Amino acid sequence: MAGFEETYRIVADLPAGDALKAQRALTIDGREVVLKTVKPVAPDLFVLGLARLSEVRGPHNEHVLDWEAQDRYVALAAEPVRGVDLGHVLAQAGSLSPQAAAALAAQAAGGLAALHGRGVVHGAVRPAALIRDEAGTVVLVDAGLAQAQGGADLSEQAPPRNAAYVSPEEVLGRPLVPASDVYSLGVVLYQLVTGRLPFDGQNAFTVAEDHVGAPVIAPRRLNPAVPAPLEAVILRALAKPPEDRYASGRELAAALEDESQATLVAAPAAAPVAAPRRKLWPWIVAAVVAAAVVLAVLWAAGVFAQKATVPNVVGVNLTSAQATVAGAGFKLGTIAYQQAVGKPQGTILSQTPAAGTQASKGATIDVVAVGSTVQTVPDVIGMTQSAAAGAITAAGLSLGHVAQVYNGTAPAGTVTDQAPNAGLTAPAGSQVAITVSRGPTPSASPAAAAVPDVVGQSEAQVTGALQAAGFAVVIERFPSATAPVGTVIDQTPAAGVVAQRGTTVTVVVSSGPSTSSPAP
């Protein structure tokens, strides 16, 4: 750009990061700067954002000094940050001690606090954007650059790393807020203490789906050394709804600073053992083998299984119970139903094991909830996938197959169809399949096709018709007083919807009249 060419002398190319290119340059008085060139979707808005960003000053933020817009490109100059990014730290160490990870993340959260205080959302927090400089200070770089250029590519053709740190809001195409940065930093902190990402998959699309709807494995299940208070901070940062997270970097920084100051108690070192003077190794080997056998037996018996306190879920609904049980390291097991006057549908009446008892992590908690043996299918069209799953569970049913289809009108991530339809009754625990929008149909995609209409056909006919069109088939049976046994009464995705070839179409087949009736 003309103005920058006169002001700065290019010295060398640098890794681009979130920019189109980055270069090391010198001012006319010999001061070193980093020049970054981007192509924002809305250059005028990006320049306004740079003005706010230039006002951010602090030890944990990259300092923007100057910028220039020309045509559809914007170049900015920033003070250089010398150090190593946390991606290289993770590559070398695998994971960090909980205390060290909390201290690093607290500094990063401090950088976010400074951005959020000026109305700036970073939008792409990840290890590569966190530089630990020569003094050990963590510095945030590339604020706003990724989002200005359209955000991450979350398609099936994109690598899974594209979606590794995105927030649910970005997946769903919603505006990013400070809590979106909190979520992304929560992913980084999770990786620092466990050595793995909370979600991974074959491509960016599958990982993005998990950010929206999949539960997070509690960090302590992967690394028991993580203190419970730090685990609570991480899980709150990774809450799906933004309102359930820390509202900004300032709140997260305060929580992490408290945790990073906690003293981790180290196990005492073992006393040195004097070398044996006699040849005792045959006896030692025998003792070790015997001990190993005993340990294996005890392990199989569950003696060494990590224990935890069973949480109390009596009085809450099934959706809240699932989150509580998962957060404590357990699983929701069998759900039985019984009628109860004056209590909402899905309210838990009792649980086994009882609250307050000790049980092995990963064990199931069986519950009895308010309801009858026949449940009413809720209307979940228009909801997000995670909200739909919660509504289905709360109704005493279970989430069945989830199909992903292109849709030019429904926002990506929202439910566009369901089977069976809302208002029908079904036995408790029956599956409800849903179809979720993937956004607009790619132009001239040879891998996509319209789903055939199979409603009214026989079960024998539909399998061949759908497979011939390139789709997989799942058959679900559902009671119907009007349709003959074996006749298709519903399908999802609906007929005419454009879906990827290979998508599973759930076909609901009549099983005849129900043998039970809804509770009065």
Buried (B, 14 or more C-beta within 10 A) or exposed (E): BEEBEEBBEEEEEBEBBBBBBBBBBEBEEEEEBBBBBBBBEEBEEBBEBBEBBBEBEBEBBBBBEBBBBEEEBBBBBBBBBEBEBBBBBBEEEEBBBBBBBBBBBBBBBBBBBBBBBBEBBBBBBBBBBBBBBEEEBBBBBBBBBBBBBEBBEBBBEBEBBBBBBBBBBBBBEBEBBBBBBBBBBBBBBBBBBBBBBBBEBEBBBBBBBBBBBBBBBBBBBBBEEBBEEBBBBBBBBBBBEBEEBBBBBBBBBBBBBBBBEEEEEEEEEEEEEEEEEEEEEEEEEEEEEEEEEEEEEEEEEEEEEEBBEBBBBBEBBBBBBBBBBBBBBBEBEEBBBEEBEEBEBBBBBEBEBEEEEEBEBEBBBEBBBBBBBBBBBBBBBEBBBBBBBBBBBBBBBBBBBBBBBBBEEBBBBBBBBBBBBEEBBBBBBBBBBBBBBBBEBBEEEEEBBEBBBBBEBEBEEBBEBBEEBBBBBBEBBBBBEEBEEBBBBBBBBBEEBBBBEEBBBBBBBBBBEBEEEEBE
